């Protein structure tokens, strides 16, 4: 099953870290975040990737191509042109580098790469800035059981602040340091049928346009995930993920092939 990864955003909230790198190339444990995402999918047997390039896409291209420059859309591997992230672990990855433009919306990026997808086949799709220990087998089974055009993985984000329970009179009865919030959010890790691409518009984000239309039409399902989720939006998020890596906490890399 193919995996589409959105890699073209500016990553402005990362500050100086993304002045010379696209956000998927910031490092966790000495490896690009993109490698961690791809490794997580490959642990479940997914080894065909389509990378939607945009801002600083040449950095991702150089990483995949081992420094060689080939312009335009190109597919490398497996065991043909060896991709740089490979060595042993990714020698069987097939990676399509798709130029989708610097200022293109996420909807436009997905429209641009549709020609690289197997006609009529479902695909996994996610963002190039987050890792999770999602059970991809269960996700796909849930998607197929509900029969919708798209399924999004629903996560519980962690509060940026400590929370207070306050009794009448002002006494604090409970303090929780950055707890998980009750509200579910889209954490990426989508399954998209080919019909979901019909809802896309080139001039609008996937999230604000196509997802809303799919939901309105009853064609969007949710897969609830209560496990690990690490979304890298800020330097603090990146530092936290690196701290977990240094502690040996690497659940996002493990699956079942």
N, C-alpha and C positions, 0 to 999 in steps of 0.2 A: 504494500500500500504506500502511495506517495505521501510525503510530508512537505507542506508548504510553510516556509518560515518568513515572516515579514521582517526585513532587515534594513529598511530604508529611512527610518525616522531620524530626526536631528538629535534627540536625546539631550535637550537643552537643560533639563533639571540635573544632569550629571556634572554641570559646571565644566571645569578645565579638563576633566577626564575624556570628554568627547570633542575637544578642540581639534585633535588630530586622528581620533579613532571614531568609527561608528559604535554605538552602544553595544551591539552584539560582540564586539571585539575587546571590550574591557575584560580583564583577566580575573579568574577565580582559580586559586591553586596553581597559578602559572599557565593556565590554559584559557583561551577565549571563552567567554560565556556561551557563544554559539556552539563551540565544541561540546559543552556540557549538555546543551539542549539536544543536539544531534545524537550524542552518546546515549541519552535517556531514551530516545525513540528507537535507536538501533538495538537496545537491550530487549525490546519487544519485537524484534524482527523487521523493523522498518528501516530500510537502507537506501531508499530513493528519495532524494531531497531536491526541492526547488527553492532557491534562495532569491527573494525579491530585493534586489539591490537598489540603493538610492544614495543618500548622503554618505560620502567617503566609501562608496562601494568598491573603489580600487583597492582598499586595504583588505577587504574580504576576498576579492579576486586574487590578490597576491598571495594570501594565506592558502587558498585552495590550490592555486596553480604553482606554488613553490617559487614565486617570484617571476615567473614567466608572464608576459603581457599578451593577452589575446582579447581584442575588443569584441563587443557585441555579445549576444547570448551564446553560451557554450556549455556543453555537458562533458564532464570528465568522470573516469572510472566506470565500473569497477575493473580493476586490473588492466585497464587500458592506459590512458594517461593517469598516472598515479597522483592522487590529490595529496597536498602537503599535510593536511591534518591526519593523514593515515598512519604511517609506520605500519604497525601490525593491526591495531584495533579497528581502523577504518579502511582497510585495504579493499573491502567489498562495498564501500559506499559509492553510490552514483550521485553526483552533485551537478545540478543545473544552475548556472549563474545567469540570472535574468535581469537585464537592465530595465528598471521600471521608472526611472526619472527621479530627480532630486526633490521636487516639490509636489510630487504626485500624492493624491489621497490614498488611504489604504484600500478603498474600493477600486480606485484606478489601478493600483498595483496588482490586485487579484485579477482584474479583468485582463491585464497585460500578460499574465503568465498562464492563462487558461489554455493557450495553444500547446503548452508543454505538458499538459495533463492527459492521462489516459481517458479517452472519450467515454462518458457515461459511468465512470468509476468514482466511488467516494474517495475523499482524501482527508488526511489529518491536516489541520492548519493551526499555527500558533504564532506568538510574538517572539521576537529575538531578544527579549529582555527578561525572561522568567523561566524558572525551573520548578518542577514539582514531581512528587512520586505518584502521579496519577496511574491507576491501573488501566492501561490502554485497552486491554482485552475486555474488561468490564465496561469501559466507556463505549467501545464499538458495539458490544452486545446490547447495551441499553439503547443506543441510537437506533439500531436495527429493530429492536423490539417495539419502539414507539413509532417508527416509520415516518419521522419528520424529515424535512429537507436539510435541517441543520441541528446540531447539538452543541451547546456550550458547556464548559465545565464551570460549575458554580462554586466559588471559594468564599471563605470567611476571612476578610482582611483583618490585620491587627491594628488596633488603635495606635495613633502616633503619640498619644498622651496617656498618662495614668487617669483612671476614672474614679469618681467619688460617689458613694451612696450617702446622702445627707438626710438626717432625720429632722423632724419639725423642731425648730429652735436652733438649728445650725450644727448639731453634733454630727461628725463624720462616723458612720457606722461601719463603713467598709471602704478600703482602698485597694484598687487593683492596678498593677503596673502594666500598662499597654496590653490590655486583654484582647482576645478575639472579639470582633463585633458580631452582632446577631445578623445583620443584613448581609445577604449574599451578593457577590459581585462577579462579573465576568473575569475569569482568570486565564482566558485563552484556551488552549487545548480543545479545539473544535473538531467536530466531524462534519464535513460538508459534502452533500450530494451534488451532482452536477446541476440540479435545478436551483440550488442556492446561488449559483453564479449568475443565474438569470435575474436575480433581484439586485445585482450590483449596478452602481452608476459611477462613471469615471470622475465626476466632479464632487463626490461626497465621500466621507469616511465610511468604511464598512460598518462601523459600530453605530453611527447616527442614522444611516440610511437602510442598508440591506437588512440588518438585524431587526430593526423596527418593523419593516415590512413583513419579514418572515414571522415575527411574533403576532402581528395583526392578522395574518392569514392562518394562524394556528400551525405554522410549520417550523417553529423553533422549540426544541426541547432542552432541558437542563439535566446535567449529570452532577450530582452532589458529591463534592470531594472534601473530606475533613482531614486529610493527611497534610503532608508538608507542601508548602508553596512559598517560593522565594521570588518575589518580583523586584527587579532592580530598577528603581526609579531615581534614586539619589545616591550620592557617595556613601551615605550611612548604610543604605541597603547593601551596597557592594561590600563594604567593610564587614557587615554582619554575615554575609554569605562566605566570605573568606575566613572569618573566624570559625564558622561551622566546619569548613573544609579542614582547617588546621587542627580541629578537635577530632577529626576522623568521621564527621557526620556528613555523609554523601548519599543520602537515600535517593536523590533524584537520578542517580546513575543506574539504578538497579531495576530490572524488570523481569520478564519471562519471555524468552524467544521460542 
